């Protein structure tokens, strides 16, 4: 009879016990919250059903083992509620957009503003949170209090459950070690899809990196920054640096795309405008790319130095130039903290209000960046302006998933477009239409920015446009961006870069004829931005590398 009761307990466990709750939650999350991973593994030609079953066992017992250490009466329910709700949200985003949740994605999540968050909300997310998170959490919270037990006995029980879970995981892994190692090696993204372990790991790594960030003021770069002397009678430089958002090079007709996404820029003389076709980004998300782009180190050496040292804007300001960062999205990720900066909705004193239809609430179309530019510039230090100006624009660009919101009603040449943030529910051609409309919107912004530059008679003007990263539009089941760099598809790392310099300007006069056009098919990267900008405006410092200045080899 005692043996029968023990066997019966396996099928009718005491759900008031913290250990039971931990393992039931592990079973639920392991099997159901990981449905995107099971579907992806099932679709892989080199993965069979036996492997999926064994891997499901490994995920479940690994989760249960870790939760066993937290199986204390006053702790376990709170932990499980948070994990269940998080697992429901993660399952939605991984399953809907094909993203993975790594430490970089955690940083993106933390730095996302209200507008970007709103674009990600839909009823499918709510349904996933309710079914996979809220319902089991509600069941869990209704369990009675755990029976009293000594701390020593509970500690021994928790540790035993942990040890048994780890042992089971090892046995399962060894039983299919060859297939497991091959799958993890050939499909590295799978490791970032294991919910909720991926979330716990990524949050821990991101927190550790933030804790290790250098405190105090950032390390100075270019302490000897200076401006090269200008020839008598020449004008100070005005470089418009447009840091695009989520634009991929392959959707620019300037780069050979079959659709006319650049009708305005295509009308400009080829002697003035060149679009570089082989540009690689520094990262796959804004939080990773922006700090790296404005660093002198390059992607390989940059690592986790974000926030620990100054950037290009600090150096240009130290050299004596006026610098202004103008933003139409979530901010500059700390780059503009020490230079004048503003948002499109923060108008200077005496400025005319934004035209009707340009903004809705605090969300504006990117052409708001051009509103009252002259007054914004007039508010800067006149002594610095006399030496030159670097104006940085940070548009909303092609930020998804609500691409249809990024193009104004009068500029939607590609129809029908996907008008949902649930991209996987739209036909792919409609997703591409909505995205291409954003590229056409960027094209008009750049063309009108060039028109404005040509009115600045007091400056020697030029423009450099480059996007921070690309975007997946359903290729191989992936949407949006943010994949780990080593795993990222080309769609997320191949970005556009466009240079414009008028033939009558000092830059064009200083370059060898035809050399600018020769850059069109040269492999370049974000690593060149820092040094090319310095060279363009005549700034020099010990960190300047002529070999990374795209224009250095072209100068007479």
C-alpha positions as CSV (number, residue, x, y, z in Angstrom):
1,X,0.0,0.0,0.0
2,X,2.8,2.6,0.8
3,X,4.3,1.8,-2.6
4,X,0.9,2.3,-4.3
5,X,0.5,5.7,-2.6
6,X,3.9,6.8,-3.8
7,X,3.1,5.8,-7.4
8,X,-0.2,7.6,-7.1
9,X,1.6,10.7,-5.9
10,X,3.5,10.8,-9.2
11,X,0.2,11.2,-11.1
12,X,-1.5,13.4,-8.5
13,X,1.4,15.5,-7.0
14,X,0.9,17.9,-4.1
15,X,0.7,21.2,-6.0
16,X,1.2,23.2,-2.9
17,X,4.8,22.2,-2.7
18,X,7.3,24.7,-4.2
19,X,9.3,22.0,-5.9
20,X,6.2,20.6,-7.6
21,X,5.2,24.1,-8.8
22,X,8.7,24.7,-10.2
23,X,8.8,21.5,-12.2
24,X,5.2,21.9,-13.5
25,X,6.1,25.4,-14.7
26,X,9.3,24.0,-16.2
27,X,7.3,21.4,-18.1
28,X,4.8,24.0,-19.3
29,X,7.4,26.5,-20.5
30,X,9.7,23.8,-21.9
31,X,7.0,22.2,-24.1
32,X,4.6,25.1,-24.9
33,X,6.4,28.4,-24.6
34,X,9.1,27.1,-26.9
35,X,6.7,26.3,-29.8
36,X,8.7,28.7,-32.2
37,X,11.8,26.6,-31.6
38,X,10.1,23.3,-32.1
39,X,8.6,24.5,-35.4
40,X,12.0,25.8,-36.6
41,X,13.7,22.5,-35.6
42,X,10.9,20.5,-37.3
43,X,11.5,22.6,-40.5
44,X,15.2,21.8,-40.6
45,X,16.1,19.0,-43.0
46,X,18.9,17.7,-40.9
47,X,16.8,17.4,-37.7
48,X,14.5,14.5,-36.9
49,X,11.7,13.9,-34.5
50,X,13.8,11.8,-32.1
51,X,16.2,14.7,-31.7
52,X,13.4,17.2,-31.1
53,X,11.9,15.0,-28.4
54,X,15.3,14.5,-26.6
55,X,16.0,18.3,-26.9
56,X,12.6,19.1,-25.4
57,X,13.6,16.8,-22.5
58,X,16.9,18.6,-22.1
59,X,15.2,22.1,-22.1
60,X,12.6,21.0,-19.6
61,X,14.9,19.3,-17.1
62,X,17.5,22.2,-17.4
63,X,14.7,24.7,-16.6
64,X,13.4,22.6,-13.8
65,X,16.8,22.1,-12.3
66,X,17.5,25.9,-12.2
67,X,14.0,26.6,-10.8
68,X,14.6,24.0,-8.0
69,X,17.2,26.2,-6.5
70,X,14.5,28.9,-6.1
71,X,11.8,26.6,-4.8
72,X,11.1,28.4,-1.5
73,X,7.6,29.2,-0.3
74,X,7.9,33.0,-0.3
75,X,9.9,33.2,-3.5
76,X,8.8,30.6,-6.1
77,X,5.4,31.9,-7.0
78,X,6.7,35.4,-7.7
79,X,9.6,34.1,-9.8
80,X,7.3,31.7,-11.8
81,X,4.7,34.4,-12.5
82,X,7.4,36.7,-14.0
83,X,8.9,33.9,-16.0
84,X,5.6,32.7,-17.3
85,X,4.5,36.1,-18.5
86,X,7.9,36.8,-20.0
87,X,7.9,33.4,-21.7
88,X,4.5,34.3,-23.3
89,X,5.8,37.6,-24.7
90,X,9.1,36.0,-25.9
91,X,7.2,33.2,-27.6
92,X,5.2,35.8,-29.5
93,X,8.2,37.8,-30.7
94,X,10.4,34.8,-31.6
95,X,7.5,33.1,-33.4
96,X,6.2,36.1,-35.2
97,X,9.4,37.9,-36.3
98,X,12.0,35.1,-36.2
99,X,14.1,37.2,-33.8
100,X,16.4,35.8,-31.1
101,X,16.7,37.1,-27.6
102,X,20.4,37.8,-26.8
103,X,22.1,40.5,-24.7
104,X,22.1,43.0,-27.6
105,X,18.3,42.6,-27.8
106,X,18.0,43.3,-24.1
107,X,19.8,46.7,-24.7
108,X,17.4,47.4,-27.6
109,X,14.4,46.6,-25.4
110,X,15.7,48.9,-22.6
111,X,16.3,51.8,-25.0
112,X,13.0,51.5,-26.9
113,X,10.8,54.5,-26.5
114,X,7.0,54.6,-26.2
115,X,6.4,55.1,-30.0
116,X,8.5,52.0,-30.9
117,X,6.8,50.0,-28.1
118,X,3.4,50.9,-29.4
119,X,4.2,49.6,-32.8
120,X,5.0,46.2,-31.4
121,X,1.7,45.8,-29.6
122,X,-1.1,43.7,-31.1
123,X,-3.8,41.2,-30.1
124,X,-1.6,38.3,-31.0
125,X,0.9,39.4,-28.3
126,X,-1.9,39.7,-25.8
127,X,-3.2,36.3,-26.7
128,X,0.2,34.7,-26.3
129,X,0.8,36.4,-22.9
130,X,-2.7,35.3,-21.7
131,X,-2.5,31.7,-22.9
132,X,1.1,30.9,-22.2
133,X,1.7,33.2,-19.2
134,X,-1.4,34.6,-17.5
135,X,-3.5,31.5,-17.3
136,X,-0.9,29.2,-15.8
137,X,0.2,32.0,-13.5
138,X,-3.4,32.4,-12.3
139,X,-3.6,28.7,-11.7
140,X,-0.3,28.9,-9.8
141,X,-1.4,31.7,-7.6
142,X,-4.5,29.8,-6.5
143,X,-2.4,26.9,-5.1
144,X,-2.6,26.6,-1.3
145,X,0.3,27.6,0.9
146,X,3.1,25.0,1.2
147,X,3.2,22.8,4.3
148,X,5.6,23.8,6.9
149,X,9.1,22.3,6.5
150,X,12.4,23.0,8.1
151,X,14.9,25.1,6.1
152,X,17.5,22.4,6.2
153,X,15.1,19.7,4.9
154,X,13.8,22.1,2.1
155,X,17.4,23.0,1.1
156,X,18.3,19.3,0.8
157,X,15.2,18.6,-1.2
158,X,15.9,21.6,-3.6
159,X,19.5,20.6,-4.1
160,X,18.6,17.0,-4.7
161,X,16.0,18.0,-7.3
162,X,18.7,20.3,-8.9
163,X,21.2,17.5,-9.0
164,X,18.8,15.0,-10.4
165,X,17.8,17.5,-13.1
166,X,21.4,18.2,-14.1
167,X,22.1,14.4,-14.2
168,X,19.0,13.8,-16.4
169,X,20.1,16.6,-18.7
170,X,23.6,15.1,-19.0
171,X,22.3,11.6,-19.7
172,X,19.9,12.9,-22.4
173,X,22.7,15.1,-24.0
174,X,25.2,12.2,-24.0
175,X,22.6,9.9,-25.5
176,X,22.4,12.1,-28.6
177,X,25.6,14.0,-28.3
178,X,26.7,13.8,-32.0
179,X,23.3,15.2,-33.3
180,X,23.2,17.8,-30.5
181,X,26.7,19.2,-31.1
182,X,26.1,19.2,-34.9
183,X,22.8,21.1,-34.6
184,X,24.1,23.6,-32.2
185,X,27.1,24.2,-34.4
186,X,25.1,24.5,-37.7
187,X,22.2,26.3,-36.2
188,X,23.6,28.7,-33.6
189,X,20.5,30.8,-33.4
190,X,18.7,27.9,-31.7
191,X,20.6,28.6,-28.4
192,X,19.0,32.1,-28.2
193,X,15.5,30.7,-28.7
194,X,15.3,28.5,-25.6
195,X,12.6,30.2,-23.5
196,X,12.8,31.4,-20.7
197,X,16.5,30.4,-20.3
198,X,17.5,32.8,-23.1
199,X,15.9,35.7,-21.3
200,X,17.5,34.9,-18.0
201,X,20.9,34.5,-19.6
202,X,20.7,37.6,-21.8
203,X,19.4,39.8,-18.9
204,X,22.3,38.6,-16.7
205,X,24.9,39.3,-19.3
206,X,23.5,42.7,-20.2
207,X,23.3,43.7,-16.5
208,X,26.9,42.5,-15.9
209,X,28.1,44.5,-18.9
210,X,26.3,47.6,-17.6
211,X,27.8,47.2,-14.1
212,X,31.3,46.9,-15.6
213,X,30.8,50.1,-17.6
214,X,33.4,52.7,-16.7
215,X,32.0,55.2,-14.2
216,X,32.7,58.9,-14.3
217,X,33.3,61.0,-17.4
218,X,34.2,59.1,-20.6
219,X,37.8,58.8,-21.6
220,X,39.0,61.7,-23.8
221,X,39.9,60.9,-27.4
222,X,41.6,63.3,-29.7
223,X,42.9,65.6,-27.0
224,X,45.0,67.4,-29.7
225,X,42.0,67.9,-32.0
226,X,42.4,70.9,-34.3
227,X,41.3,72.3,-37.6
228,X,43.5,72.5,-40.7
229,X,44.0,76.1,-41.8
230,X,41.7,77.2,-44.6
231,X,42.9,78.9,-47.7
232,X,42.1,82.6,-47.8
233,X,38.7,83.3,-49.2
234,X,37.3,79.8,-48.7
235,X,34.1,79.2,-46.8
236,X,33.8,77.1,-43.6
237,X,32.5,73.6,-44.1
238,X,28.9,72.5,-43.4
239,X,28.6,68.7,-43.5
240,X,25.1,67.3,-43.1
241,X,25.5,63.8,-41.7
242,X,22.3,61.8,-41.9
243,X,22.3,58.7,-39.8
244,X,19.6,56.6,-41.4
245,X,17.4,54.0,-39.6
246,X,16.9,50.4,-40.7
247,X,17.6,51.0,-44.4
248,X,19.0,48.1,-46.4
249,X,21.2,48.8,-49.4
250,X,19.5,46.3,-51.7
251,X,16.3,48.3,-51.7
252,X,17.9,51.4,-53.1
253,X,17.4,51.9,-56.9
254,X,20.7,53.8,-56.8
255,X,22.3,50.5,-56.0
256,X,20.5,48.5,-58.8
257,X,17.2,47.7,-57.2
258,X,14.6,47.2,-59.9
259,X,11.9,49.4,-58.3
260,X,12.2,53.2,-58.5
261,X,12.7,53.9,-54.7
262,X,15.1,56.8,-55.4
263,X,13.4,59.0,-58.0
264,X,14.5,62.3,-56.5
265,X,18.2,61.4,-55.9
266,X,18.5,59.7,-59.3
267,X,17.9,63.1,-60.9
268,X,21.1,64.6,-59.4
269,X,24.2,64.6,-61.5
270,X,26.4,61.5,-61.1
271,X,29.4,63.9,-60.7
272,X,27.9,65.2,-57.5
273,X,26.3,62.1,-55.9
274,X,27.7,58.6,-55.4
275,X,26.0,55.7,-53.7
276,X,28.4,53.1,-52.3
277,X,27.1,49.6,-52.9
278,X,29.2,47.4,-50.7
279,X,28.9,48.9,-47.2
280,X,28.8,46.7,-44.1
281,X,27.3,47.9,-40.8
282,X,28.9,47.8,-37.4
283,X,25.9,46.0,-35.8
284,X,22.4,44.8,-36.4
285,X,20.6,47.2,-34.1
286,X,20.8,50.9,-33.4
287,X,22.0,50.5,-29.8
288,X,25.0,48.5,-31.1
289,X,25.7,50.4,-34.4
290,X,25.5,54.0,-33.4
291,X,28.2,54.1,-30.7
292,X,30.4,51.9,-32.9
293,X,29.9,54.2,-36.0
294,X,31.0,57.2,-34.0
295,X,34.1,55.6,-32.5
296,X,37.6,55.7,-34.0
297,X,38.3,52.1,-33.2
298,X,36.3,50.1,-35.8
299,X,34.0,47.2,-35.1
300,X,36.6,44.6,-34.3
301,X,38.2,46.7,-31.6
302,X,35.1,48.5,-30.3
303,X,33.7,45.6,-28.3
304,X,31.9,46.8,-25.2
305,X,33.4,50.3,-25.0
306,X,30.1,52.0,-25.4
307,X,29.9,54.9,-22.9
308,X,33.5,54.5,-21.8
309,X,35.1,57.0,-24.2
310,X,34.2,60.1,-26.1
311,X,33.0,59.9,-29.7
312,X,33.3,61.8,-33.0
313,X,31.0,64.6,-32.0
314,X,33.1,65.4,-28.9
315,X,36.2,65.5,-31.0
316,X,34.7,67.8,-33.6
317,X,33.5,70.1,-30.9
318,X,36.9,70.1,-29.3
319,X,38.5,71.0,-32.6
320,X,36.4,74.2,-32.6
321,X,33.5,73.3,-34.9
322,X,29.8,73.8,-34.2
323,X,27.9,70.5,-33.8
324,X,24.2,70.0,-33.7
325,X,22.3,66.7,-33.3
326,X,18.7,66.7,-34.5
327,X,16.6,63.7,-33.6
328,X,13.3,62.3,-34.9
329,X,13.3,59.0,-33.0
330,X,14.3,57.5,-29.6
331,X,17.4,59.5,-29.1
332,X,21.2,59.5,-29.8
333,X,22.1,56.6,-27.4
334,X,24.3,59.0,-25.4
335,X,26.3,60.2,-28.4
336,X,25.0,63.8,-28.3
337,X,25.0,64.2,-24.5
338,X,27.9,66.7,-24.6
339,X,26.9,68.7,-27.7
340,X,23.8,70.8,-28.6
341,X,20.9,68.5,-29.5
342,X,17.2,68.7,-29.9
343,X,14.2,66.7,-31.1
344,X,12.0,67.7,-34.0
345,X,9.2,68.7,-31.7
346,X,11.4,71.0,-29.6
347,X,11.3,74.1,-31.7
348,X,13.7,77.0,-31.2
349,X,12.4,80.3,-29.9
350,X,10.6,82.3,-32.4
351,X,10.1,79.3,-34.8
352,X,6.9,78.8,-36.7
353,X,4.8,75.9,-35.6
354,X,5.2,72.6,-37.5
355,X,2.9,72.5,-40.5
356,X,-0.4,70.6,-40.2
357,X,-0.1,66.9,-41.1
358,X,3.6,66.7,-40.4
359,X,3.2,65.4,-36.9
360,X,0.6,63.3,-35.0
361,X,1.1,63.8,-31.3
362,X,4.8,63.5,-30.7
363,X,5.4,61.4,-33.7
364,X,6.5,63.2,-36.8
365,X,7.4,62.3,-40.4
366,X,11.1,62.8,-41.1
367,X,10.7,65.9,-43.1
368,X,10.1,67.7,-39.7
369,X,13.9,67.5,-39.4
370,X,14.1,70.3,-42.1
371,X,11.6,72.6,-40.3
372,X,13.2,75.9,-39.2
373,X,16.7,74.6,-39.7
374,X,18.1,78.1,-40.2
375,X,16.8,79.2,-36.8
376,X,18.2,76.1,-35.1
377,X,21.6,76.8,-36.6
378,X,21.4,80.6,-35.7
379,X,21.1,79.6,-32.0
380,X,24.5,78.0,-32.0
381,X,27.8,79.6,-31.0
382,X,28.7,82.1,-33.8
383,X,32.4,81.7,-33.2
384,X,32.1,78.0,-33.8
385,X,29.9,78.5,-36.8
386,X,32.5,80.7,-38.3
387,X,34.8,77.7,-38.3
388,X,32.3,75.2,-39.6
389,X,29.3,73.1,-38.7
390,X,28.5,69.4,-38.6
391,X,24.8,68.9,-38.5
392,X,23.6,65.3,-37.7
393,X,20.1,64.2,-38.5
394,X,18.7,61.0,-37.0
395,X,15.5,60.2,-38.8
396,X,12.9,57.5,-38.1
397,X,13.6,56.1,-41.5
398,X,12.3,52.6,-42.1
399,X,11.9,51.6,-38.5
400,X,9.4,48.6,-38.2
401,X,7.3,46.7,-37.9
402,X,4.8,49.5,-38.6
403,X,6.4,50.6,-41.9
404,X,3.2,52.1,-43.2
405,X,3.5,54.8,-40.5
406,X,6.9,56.0,-41.8
407,X,5.7,57.3,-45.2
408,X,3.2,60.2,-45.5
409,X,-0.1,59.8,-47.3
410,X,1.2,61.6,-50.4
411,X,4.2,59.3,-50.8
412,X,3.1,55.7,-51.1
413,X,4.0,54.7,-54.7
414,X,4.0,51.0,-54.0
415,X,0.6,49.5,-53.3
416,X,-1.0,47.7,-51.7
417,X,1.0,48.0,-48.5
418,X,0.9,46.0,-45.3
419,X,-0.9,48.2,-42.8
420,X,-0.3,46.0,-39.8
421,X,2.5,45.4,-37.3
422,X,1.9,41.7,-37.5
423,X,4.1,41.4,-40.6
424,X,3.9,37.6,-40.8
425,X,0.1,37.9,-41.4
426,X,0.6,40.1,-44.5
427,X,1.5,38.8,-48.0
428,X,5.2,39.3,-48.3
429,X,4.8,41.6,-51.4
430,X,2.7,44.0,-49.2
431,X,5.4,44.0,-46.5
432,X,8.0,44.9,-49.2
433,X,5.7,47.6,-50.6
434,X,5.3,49.2,-47.2
435,X,9.1,49.0,-46.7
436,X,9.9,50.4,-50.1
437,X,7.6,53.4,-49.4
438,X,9.8,54.2,-46.5
439,X,12.9,54.2,-48.7
440,X,11.1,56.5,-51.1
441,X,10.3,58.8,-48.1
442,X,14.0,58.8,-47.2
443,X,14.9,59.6,-50.8
444,X,12.7,62.7,-50.7
445,X,14.1,63.8,-47.3
446,X,17.7,63.6,-48.7
447,X,16.8,65.4,-51.9
448,X,15.1,68.2,-50.0
449,X,18.0,68.4,-47.5
450,X,20.3,68.8,-50.5
451,X,18.0,71.6,-51.8
452,X,18.4,73.3,-48.4
453,X,22.1,72.9,-48.4
454,X,22.4,74.7,-51.7
455,X,20.8,77.7,-50.1
456,X,23.5,78.0,-47.5
457,X,25.7,80.5,-49.2
458,X,27.9,81.1,-46.1
459,X,29.2,77.5,-46.1
460,X,30.9,75.0,-48.2
461,X,28.3,72.3,-48.1
462,X,28.2,68.5,-48.4
463,X,26.1,65.5,-47.3
464,X,26.9,62.0,-46.1
465,X,24.1,59.5,-45.5
466,X,24.5,56.1,-44.0
467,X,22.1,53.7,-42.3
468,X,22.8,52.2,-38.9
469,X,21.7,48.6,-39.9
470,X,19.5,46.8,-42.4
471,X,16.3,44.8,-42.0
472,X,14.9,41.3,-42.7
473,X,11.6,41.4,-44.6
474,X,10.6,37.7,-44.3
475,X,13.6,36.1,-45.9
476,X,14.1,32.6,-44.3
477,X,11.2,33.5,-41.9
478,X,13.1,36.4,-40.4
479,X,11.6,39.9,-39.8
480,X,13.0,43.1,-38.3
481,X,16.7,43.1,-37.1
482,X,18.9,42.6,-34.1
483,X,20.2,39.1,-34.9
484,X,23.6,38.3,-33.2
485,X,26.2,39.7,-35.7
486,X,27.8,36.3,-36.3
487,X,24.5,34.9,-37.3
488,X,22.9,37.9,-39.0
489,X,21.9,37.6,-42.6
490,X,23.2,40.0,-45.2
491,X,19.9,41.9,-45.2
492,X,20.6,43.1,-41.7
493,X,24.3,44.2,-42.3
494,X,24.3,45.5,-45.9
495,X,23.5,49.2,-45.6
496,X,23.4,52.2,-48.0
497,X,25.9,55.0,-47.9
498,X,25.5,58.1,-50.1
499,X,27.9,61.0,-50.6
500,X,26.9,64.3,-52.2
501,X,29.3,67.2,-52.9
502,X,28.5,70.1,-55.3
503,X,30.9,70.5,-58.2
504,X,31.5,74.1,-57.2
505,X,32.5,73.2,-53.6
506,X,35.9,73.0,-52.1
507,X,35.7,69.2,-51.6
508,X,35.0,68.5,-55.3
509,X,37.8,70.9,-56.2
510,X,40.3,69.0,-54.0
511,X,39.5,65.6,-55.4
512,X,41.0,63.9,-58.5
513,X,38.4,63.8,-61.3
514,X,36.3,60.6,-61.3
515,X,37.8,59.3,-58.1
516,X,34.6,59.8,-56.1
517,X,32.7,57.6,-58.5
518,X,35.4,55.0,-58.1
519,X,34.3,54.4,-54.6
520,X,31.0,53.0,-55.7
521,X,32.0,49.3,-55.7
522,X,34.7,49.5,-53.1
523,X,34.1,47.4,-50.0
524,X,33.7,49.7,-47.0
525,X,32.1,49.7,-43.6
526,X,30.9,51.8,-40.7
527,X,34.6,51.8,-39.6
528,X,35.2,54.5,-42.3
529,X,32.6,57.0,-41.0
530,X,34.7,58.5,-38.2
531,X,37.8,59.2,-40.2
532,X,36.0,60.2,-43.4
533,X,34.0,62.8,-41.5
534,X,37.2,64.2,-39.9
535,X,38.9,64.4,-43.3
536,X,35.8,66.0,-44.9
537,X,35.7,68.9,-42.5
538,X,39.4,69.3,-42.1
539,X,39.7,68.1,-38.5
540,X,42.8,66.3,-37.3
541,X,43.9,64.5,-34.2
542,X,46.1,61.6,-33.2
543,X,43.2,59.2,-33.7
544,X,42.8,60.1,-37.3
545,X,43.6,57.3,-39.7
546,X,44.0,58.4,-43.4
547,X,43.7,54.8,-44.5
548,X,40.2,54.8,-43.1
549,X,39.3,58.1,-44.7
550,X,37.4,57.2,-47.9
551,X,38.3,60.5,-49.5
552,X,42.0,60.6,-48.5
553,X,43.2,58.6,-51.6
554,X,41.1,60.9,-53.9
555,X,42.6,64.1,-52.8
556,X,45.0,65.9,-55.1
